[in-house]
């Protein structure tokens, strides 16, 4: 499991709104090319999103279904459908937000199982897990920078 916690100096509702804006996700998540909704908006339990990834020369997608969605608190997704070139067989992720004195604490968890049995576990130990950890850290730093450096007129004041 990959886990990370980050303090973002912005109101919880602003962080939540930014996180749930899947059209902006590729601005901060270094793994993603784009995300598209496969079901009508707004997002809720049961909503489906398709994540389009670029990893080196590989291009692949994963479909996520929201299994929990509590605005301004937490959301969870499960990835059960993946393209042929994707190394991941299945995965699940969650985001939890808590208001703090200085802004918002953001906690993320991501668990996954790779395809190919023994070879998949070997690839995970060799490079996949470390790469995913590094890309998660870089993506969260990007998220923090984007939210905290927004101009005052762009900030969500709700």
Beta strands, then each sheet from edge to edge (+ up, - down):
strand 1: 2-8
strand 2: 32-37
strand 3: 48-55
strand 4: 58-70
strand 5: 74-82
strand 6: 88-100
strand 7: 103-114
sheet 1: 1+ 7- 6+ 5- 4+ 3- 2+
end
